[in-house]
Amino acid sequence: MMNEEVRNIMTKNPVVAKPNQTIQEIYELMTGQQIQQLPVVSEDNKLLGMVTAYDLLKAEKGHTAARLVSEIMSTKIVKITPKDKVGTAAELFADKRFKTLPVVNLQNELKGVVTAFDVIRCAYREEYPRPILYKDEFAYN
């Protein structure tokens, strides 16, 4: 399982932010989609950075909803490729304590995202191919 390629568990075509969007627009997008971290991409889908709920919270303290995502996004980000192993993603999540990794090709084009939850789900399905919580044998009387 840990030797499986990230492309097999990543979310393809994730929700993204553009650098010229306002903080208010991204706040509404993130809350509406219940997302805590978004990749920021250029018009040609090149990864520029990441914006997080924490970034929005920090920016909101200054009442600057009209500011642009490009002003608050993180540009020093860890990223992986589709052929990197799930174990690599797991190690990065454990070591760096973040929740989402952008997945890019060699041209830095965003191909997807992988989350810590994706890794957990992959490990769980390896151990338990069939759901165990809602089996027919469970009876709540």
Residue pairs with C-beta under 8 A, 6 or more apart in sequence:
1 86
1 122
1 123
1 126
2 85
2 86
2 87
2 90
3 85
3 86
3 87
4 85
4 86
4 122
5 82
5 83
5 84
5 85
5 86
6 80
6 81
6 82
6 83
6 84
6 85
6 86
6 88
6 89
6 103
6 114
7 82
7 83
7 103
7 111
7 112
8 86
9 86
9 114
9 118
9 119
9 121
9 122
10 82
10 103
10 111
10 112
10 113
10 114
10 118
11 112
11 113
11 114
11 115
11 118
12 111
12 112
13 112
14 38
14 39
14 110
14 112
14 113
15 29
15 33
15 35
15 38
16 38
16 39
16 40
16 41
16 110
17 26
17 29
17 38
17 39
17 40
17 41
17 51
17 69
17 73
18 40
18 41
18 42
18 43
18 69
19 40
19 42
19 48
19 49
19 68
19 69
19 70
19 73
20 68
20 69
20 70
21 68
21 69
22 65
22 66
22 67
22 68
22 69
23 56
23 59
23 60
23 64
23 65
23 66
23 67
23 68
23 69
23 72
24 65
24 66
26 38
26 51
26 56
26 69
27 56
27 60
27 65
29 35
29 38
30 36
30 38
30 53
30 56
36 52
36 53
36 99
36 100
37 50
37 51
37 52
37 53
37 98
37 99
37 100
38 50
38 51
38 52
39 47
39 49
39 50
39 102
39 110
39 113
40 47
40 48
40 49
40 50
40 51
40 69
40 70
40 73
41 47
41 48
41 110
42 48
44 109
45 109
45 110
46 107
46 108
46 109
46 110
47 77
47 79
47 102
47 104
47 108
47 109
47 110
48 70
48 73
48 75
49 70
49 73
49 74
49 75
49 77
50 73
50 74
50 77
50 100
50 102
51 69
51 72
51 73
51 74
52 74
55 72
55 73
55 74
56 72
58 72
59 67
59 71
59 72
77 102
78 92
78 96
78 98
78 101
79 101
79 102
79 103
79 104
80 88
80 89
80 92
80 101
80 102
80 103
80 104
80 114
81 103
81 104
81 105
81 106
82 103
82 105
82 111
82 112
84 103
86 119
86 122
89 101
89 114
89 118
89 119
90 119
92 98
92 101
93 99
93 101
93 116
93 119
99 115
99 116
99 117
100 113
100 114
100 115
100 116
101 113
101 114
101 115
102 110
102 112
102 113
103 110
103 111
103 112
103 113
103 114
104 110
104 111
105 111
